[in-house]
């Protein structure tokens, strides 16, 4: 049986959806032009006036917005409402200067939570369910988003946050959790631990909603088999609201984008040209209902394909594939967004040369990141004790910068292979992106 949270919009006709998007886009563009000087300047520079925008067909006239724009306006330069109208912030992982702060009014929180409620309902959840949320709570959007969605649905919510596997499993069994929300790598770890401890027949899970990082179909099958559940993907990003921008349905064949709130486009990441449905390119979102932090043509850097074919679940919202890669070099390690440039900054600040390599591996569902960096010839003559102390200091500085622990290996000068073209800084052995 299909569960919908908002069938009137989730199954609206294409004509109805386009009409709604046209009207909301026109209103949003007028509002940002009037209320956000940064948008006004950008639109003026591109020679576009709000009067040129009559609907989605005119979207391509508007300039793109990038993460660099957002960072340049840190923390509140893009606010379209006074701070006093806002009730919440969330923020991307990363360090000062790298962080993006997203503001929410109460209506923004309600819209976002409804998107998450739709995702839960699409995974079969109802008010009878017990939803265990083990995404992190706090600045990260995972915990708050699914928590709010579960409330909206009327399910019993277990606000576990991340970590403490023993307690997770105890609550899961004692309170009879039926829906699990966490990152796919943590789901795989929980599944393995539950099987190892012989607890499989004590859990009542029927579905899982896993996202925030790339995962493969093989991983889906493994989790589904080990836990005896159906595992659904969920996509989102802090800037656009958080999880629930798009969600999988019973067909498990692409994620439906909440088109009453977000307009999706696929562009060529190099030329910026809009590509037709079915072609692979960078996903771009325009929010059409957000009040505090509206984003116009925001470049996600996620490489995807859009599919507008009819879905057997009855939903008419366009579907996006899982992200098939990134058009920048951002890595997601242990659920945290990591830019190689952050690591380079720490190395250079500590007097190391820019000859380094970042090796990301996954063992038993846990990500590991190792930074190999060449010592200078002066450092190379240090005693073993001094080298160990240097490694320890780097581990601490990297942790402070990234928020996660990296292993550090100091290697001899000139031992990292030089490349004739672009240096290969990152070796990601996890094989997460397919396609
Ligand atoms: O990861 C929001 C989220 C929380 C989504 C919980 C799903 C569940 P950020 O930390 O801002 O927000 O990271 C956003 O994560 O641009 C993608 O590259 C990646 N990402 C998010 N969901 C998926 C997914 C949250 N299902 C960035 N598959 C995005 C692959 C994903 N990558």
Boltz pocket constraint, residues with backbone or C-beta under 6 A from the ligand:
constraints:
  - pocket:
      binder: B
      contacts: [[A, 92], [A, 93], [A, 135], [A, 141], [A, 142], [A, 210], [A, 211], [A, 212], [A, 213], [A, 214], [A, 215], [A, 233], [A, 234], [A, 235], [A, 236], [A, 237], [A, 238], [A, 239], [A, 242], [A, 243], [A, 244], [A, 300], [A, 302], [A, 322], [A, 323], [A, 332], [A, 335], [A, 337]]
      max_distance: 6.0
